[in-house]
Amino acid sequence: MENYFLYRVDTGYDGFLPSRIPERSDRGVLGYNWACYLESLEPGDIVLTYFKGTECRPGIYAVGVVRHVDVTTRRMNVTVRLLRYSADNRAPLLPVRGNETLFQRLRTRPRGSEVIVPETREPDIYRALSADNRLLAEAAKRNVILPGAKPYAVGTVADVPLVDPASDLADPLRRAGLVAGFWVRPQQASWITAPPQWLHFITRAFGRFKAGDALRLDELANALARQVRNAVPNPKQVFGVIVGVPLSESKRQAGEADRVAELGEQVAALLGVPYSDALRLDGAISRRLYKNKGKTTEEFKADYRAALKVMRTTALSECVRSGRTVLLLDDVYTDGVTTGIVAEALREAFPSMAVDIRIATLMINAKKRNMDEDLVESWS
């Protein structure tokens, strides 16, 4: 299911006014300089372009569907097919005036210029947009379903089964003691022809969480804490500290929320174990970025390790000195490359001590190598 994203244009920045949309677009396709949550944006998502400035009436002047996302560049890295726009600086498709409550809830002034529309607001946005018959006709013509147009399947995180390590995980992950909350469907998983009904729901919920929608943060944290307790009956006695795989500094500066840290802090509070912000990742580096640049896994490992810094915080140091286990937390596990690098760095930070580490992840990608053979067969 596609998402709405709100993209804010401050007209005073370079004089980009709604009246300039025709000259800025190429045969109905408009380019965007996207910064925040770029890796969460997918083709098919809907972009609402909000203009604000002294020379135009504030509101949404363009609605379009994402065609292409290029995470390897910072300029014109998103292209959007316009479904409908207004080039009249005084006539937005959806004005702020008369819709103050809606815009207030949309948080039109986030740290970055981009923000995902909260799931709870999607029906409101659809109702407002559906008054524009030309927009609906253009969407239908291009087989675009606007979010909120169809009711979502009833479901909550509590309805989704937790990963059963005894019967769901592949043997290597079971032996390694990986703690995983939920399965999530990868973008490319054509082999999954008989997915359980809940898989789409949890995959979309996780995608929204990664894109900045904190609606289900409490539910997800509770589920992961419950799974840790299932694996370790007395986590407070076993774990001395929880550390999270860090958000890169480039994403932080762009305005992205550190969802792993937020998740880790809540899980820590639920387990009674301290959380420590002991890791920092300098620069711009991610698996998706490196894959799209055609770089190898070994290049990623080397660069990630060079960019990763371990701070010997009080909580982390006390955990290691006491001989208790570090719980290393990530939001999603694909092949263990990132958590493997971080675990290595944690051990290198304490060369004269033995550092015991256990890995927990909110989601685990449903790839065949991660799954028990019987589970693969049941999904295919």
C-alpha positions in Angstrom: 0.0 0.0 0.0 1.4 3.4 -1.0 2.1 6.2 1.4 1.6 10.0 1.3 4.6 12.2 1.7 4.4 16.0 2.2 7.2 18.0 0.5 7.5 21.6 1.7 8.7 24.3 -0.7 9.8 27.6 1.0 9.3 30.0 -1.9 11.9 32.5 -0.6 14.7 30.0 -1.0 15.1 30.2 -4.8 12.0 31.9 -6.0 10.2 28.6 -6.8 6.5 29.6 -6.9 3.5 27.5 -8.0 3.4 29.6 -11.2 6.8 28.1 -12.1 5.7 24.5 -12.0 5.1 24.3 -15.8 8.6 25.5 -16.6 10.2 23.4 -13.9 8.4 20.2 -15.0 9.3 18.2 -18.1 6.2 16.8 -19.8 4.4 16.5 -16.5 7.4 15.1 -14.6 8.8 17.2 -11.8 12.2 16.6 -10.1 12.7 17.0 -6.3 15.8 17.5 -4.1 14.9 15.0 -1.5 16.9 14.7 1.7 15.0 13.2 4.6 13.9 9.5 4.5 15.0 9.2 0.9 15.7 5.4 1.3 12.1 5.0 2.6 10.5 6.5 -0.5 9.3 4.0 -3.1 7.9 4.3 -6.6 4.1 4.5 -6.3 4.2 6.7 -3.2 2.2 9.9 -3.5 3.8 13.3 -3.0 1.8 16.4 -1.9 3.8 19.5 -2.7 3.2 22.2 -0.1 4.2 25.8 -1.0 4.7 28.4 1.7 5.9 32.0 1.4 5.0 35.6 1.2 4.2 35.5 -2.6 1.7 32.7 -2.5 -1.3 31.5 -0.6 0.0 28.6 1.5 -1.3 25.1 0.6 -0.8 22.0 -1.5 -0.4 23.0 -5.2 0.7 19.7 -6.7 -0.1 16.0 -6.3 2.0 13.4 -8.0 3.1 9.8 -7.9 6.8 8.8 -7.5 8.3 7.3 -10.6 12.0 7.0 -9.7 14.3 7.3 -6.6 18.0 7.7 -6.9 19.8 7.4 -3.5 23.2 8.0 -5.0 22.8 11.7 -5.6 21.5 14.7 -3.6 20.0 16.8 -6.4 17.0 15.8 -8.4 17.0 12.4 -6.8 13.3 11.9 -7.0 11.1 12.2 -10.0 7.3 12.5 -9.7 4.6 12.2 -12.4 2.2 15.1 -11.7 -1.4 14.0 -11.5 -2.7 17.5 -10.8 -1.3 20.9 -10.0 -2.2 24.6 -9.8 0.0 27.2 -11.3 -2.0 30.0 -9.7 -0.1 31.4 -6.7 -3.4 32.3 -5.0 -5.3 29.1 -5.7 -3.8 25.9 -4.1 -5.5 22.6 -4.7 -5.8 22.3 -1.0 -5.4 25.6 0.9 -4.4 25.9 4.5 -7.2 28.3 5.2 -10.3 26.3 5.9 -8.2 23.2 6.6 -6.2 24.4 9.6 -6.7 21.4 11.7 -5.7 19.0 8.9 -2.5 20.9 8.2 -1.7 21.3 11.9 -1.8 17.5 12.2 0.3 17.1 9.1 3.2 18.9 10.8 4.1 21.1 7.9 7.3 22.4 9.6 9.4 19.3 10.4 13.2 19.6 10.7 13.5 18.5 7.1 11.5 19.5 4.0 9.8 16.1 3.8 7.6 14.2 6.1 5.4 11.1 5.9 1.7 11.8 6.4 0.7 9.9 9.6 -1.4 6.8 8.9 -4.3 8.2 10.9 -4.4 11.3 8.6 -4.6 9.4 5.3 -8.4 9.1 5.2 -8.7 12.9 5.9 -6.3 13.7 3.1 -8.1 11.5 0.7 -11.5 13.0 1.6 -10.0 16.5 0.9 -8.4 15.5 -2.4 -11.4 13.5 -3.6 -13.4 16.7 -4.1 -11.2 17.3 -7.1 -12.7 15.2 -9.9 -9.9 16.0 -12.4 -7.4 14.6 -9.9 -9.4 11.4 -9.4 -9.8 11.0 -13.1 -6.1 11.4 -13.8 -5.3 9.0 -11.0 -7.7 6.4 -12.4 -6.2 6.9 -15.9 -2.8 6.0 -14.6 -4.0 3.2 -12.3 -3.0 5.1 -9.2 -4.9 4.4 -6.0 -4.6 7.3 -3.6 -3.9 6.2 0.0 -7.1 6.3 2.1 -9.2 5.4 -0.9 -9.6 1.9 0.2 -10.1 0.8 3.8 -7.2 -1.0 5.4 -7.4 -4.6 6.5 -8.2 -4.8 10.1 -5.2 -5.6 12.1 -2.7 -4.5 14.8 0.8 -5.4 15.7 -0.6 -7.7 18.4 -2.3 -9.7 15.7 1.0 -10.6 14.0 2.8 -13.7 15.3 6.3 -13.3 16.7 9.1 -15.2 15.0 9.4 -18.6 16.6 13.2 -19.4 16.7 12.6 -23.1 17.2 10.7 -23.5 14.0 11.0 -20.4 11.9 14.8 -19.5 11.8 17.5 -21.2 9.7 19.9 -23.3 11.8 22.8 -20.8 11.8 20.6 -18.0 13.1 19.0 -20.3 15.7 22.5 -21.4 16.9 23.7 -17.8 17.0 20.8 -17.0 19.3 19.4 -14.2 17.2 16.4 -12.5 18.8 14.0 -11.4 16.0 10.6 -9.8 16.5 8.7 -10.2 13.2 9.2 -11.3 9.6 9.1 -8.6 7.0 8.8 -9.0 3.3 11.8 -7.8 1.2 11.1 -5.6 -1.8 12.2 -8.4 -4.1 10.8 -11.7 -2.9 9.1 -13.2 -5.9 9.4 -16.7 -4.4 6.8 -15.8 -1.8 3.6 -16.9 -3.5 1.6 -17.9 -0.5 2.3 -15.3 2.2 0.4 -15.3 5.4 -2.3 -12.6 5.6 -0.5 -10.6 8.2 2.8 -10.2 6.2 1.5 -7.2 4.2 0.3 -5.4 7.3 3.5 -5.7 9.3 5.7 -4.9 6.2 3.8 -1.7 5.6 3.8 -0.8 9.4 7.5 -1.3 9.5 8.0 0.8 6.3 6.0 3.7 7.8 8.0 3.3 11.1 11.3 3.6 9.1 9.9 6.7 7.2 9.3 8.6 10.4 5.7 7.7 11.5 5.9 6.9 15.2 2.3 5.7 15.5 3.2 2.1 16.3 6.5 2.7 18.2 5.0 1.6 21.5 3.4 -1.6 20.0 6.7 -2.5 18.2 8.8 -1.9 21.3 6.5 -4.0 23.5 6.6 -6.8 21.0 10.4 -6.8 20.8 10.8 -6.6 24.6 8.4 -9.6 24.9 10.5 -11.5 22.4 13.7 -10.8 24.3 12.1 -12.1 27.5 11.1 -15.2 25.6 14.7 -15.8 24.7 16.2 -14.7 28.1 13.9 -15.2 31.1 15.9 -12.7 33.3 17.1 -10.0 30.9 17.9 -7.6 33.6 20.4 -10.0 35.1 21.9 -11.1 31.8 22.2 -7.8 29.9 24.3 -4.9 31.2 23.5 -2.5 28.4 21.5 -2.1 25.2 23.2 -0.3 22.3 21.6 0.5 18.9 23.1 0.3 15.4 23.6 4.1 14.7 21.8 6.4 12.3 24.4 8.0 9.9 25.3 11.6 10.7 24.1 12.6 7.2 20.6 11.3 7.8 20.6 12.8 11.3 21.5 16.2 9.8 18.9 15.9 7.1 16.3 15.7 9.9 15.6 11.9 10.1 14.5 10.6 13.5 16.8 7.9 15.0 14.2 5.2 15.1 16.6 2.5 16.3 17.5 4.7 19.3 13.9 5.4 20.1 13.1 1.8 19.9 16.1 0.8 22.0 15.2 3.3 24.7 11.7 2.0 25.0 12.8 -1.6 25.0 15.5 -0.8 27.6 12.8 0.8 29.9 10.6 -2.2 29.5 13.4 -4.6 30.3 15.0 -2.5 33.1 18.3 -2.4 31.3 20.2 0.9 30.6 20.3 2.1 27.0 23.6 3.7 25.8 24.0 6.0 22.8 27.6 4.6 22.4 27.9 4.4 18.6 28.3 7.0 15.9 28.4 6.7 12.2 30.1 9.5 10.3 29.2 10.5 6.8 26.7 9.0 4.4 26.8 5.2 4.2 24.1 2.5 3.9 23.8 -0.9 2.2 21.2 0.4 -0.3 23.4 3.3 -1.2 26.4 1.1 -1.8 24.4 -1.5 -3.8 23.0 1.2 -6.0 26.5 2.5 -6.6 27.6 -0.9 -7.6 30.0 -1.3 -4.7 30.9 -4.7 -3.2 30.0 -6.0 0.2 33.7 -5.9 1.1 33.9 -2.2 0.1 30.9 -1.5 2.3 32.4 -3.3 5.3 35.7 -1.4 5.0 34.0 2.0 4.7 31.4 1.3 7.4 34.1 0.2 9.9 36.1 3.3 9.1 33.1 5.5 9.7 31.9 3.8 12.9 33.0 5.2 16.2 32.6 3.5 19.6 32.3 5.7 22.7 33.2 3.9 25.9 30.3 5.3 27.8 29.9 4.6 31.5 27.0 2.1 30.9 28.9 0.2 28.2 32.1 0.1 30.1 30.4 -1.1 33.3 28.6 -3.8 31.3 31.9 -5.1 29.9 33.8 -5.0 33.2 31.0 -6.9 34.9 31.1 -9.6 32.4 27.5 -9.2 31.4 26.2 -9.3 27.8 25.7 -6.3 25.5 22.4 -6.5 23.6 23.0 -5.0 20.2 19.8 -3.8 18.6 18.9 -3.1 15.0 15.6 -2.4 13.3 16.0 -5.0 10.5 18.3 -8.0 9.8 19.0 -9.0 6.3 22.3 -10.9 6.3 24.0 -9.8 9.5 26.7 -7.8 7.7 26.0 -4.5 9.5 25.5 -6.0 13.0 28.7 -8.1 12.4 30.7 -5.0 11.8 29.3 -3.2 14.8 29.9 -6.3 17.1 33.5 -6.4 15.9 34.0 -2.7 16.6 32.6 -3.1 20.1 35.1 -5.9 20.8 37.9 -3.9 19.4 37.0 -1.0 21.8 37.9 -3.2 24.8 40.9 -5.2 23.6 41.9 -6.5 27.0 38.4 -7.7 27.9 36.0 -10.3 26.7 32.9 -8.7 25.2 29.9 -10.9 25.0 27.3 -9.7 22.5 23.8 -10.9 21.6 21.9 -9.5 18.6 18.2 -8.5 18.6 16.3 -7.1 15.6 12.8 -5.8 15.4 12.4 -7.3 11.9 14.1 -10.0 9.9 13.9 -10.1 6.2 12.0 -13.1 4.8 14.9 -14.4 2.7 15.3 -18.1 2.2 18.7 -18.2 3.9 17.1 -16.8 7.0 14.2 -19.2 7.1 13.7 -22.8 8.1 13.1 -25.0 5.1 9.6 -25.9 6.2 8.7 -22.3 6.5 10.0 -21.5 3.1 8.0 -24.4 1.6 4.8 -23.2 3.3 5.2 -19.6 1.9 6.0 -20.8 -1.6 
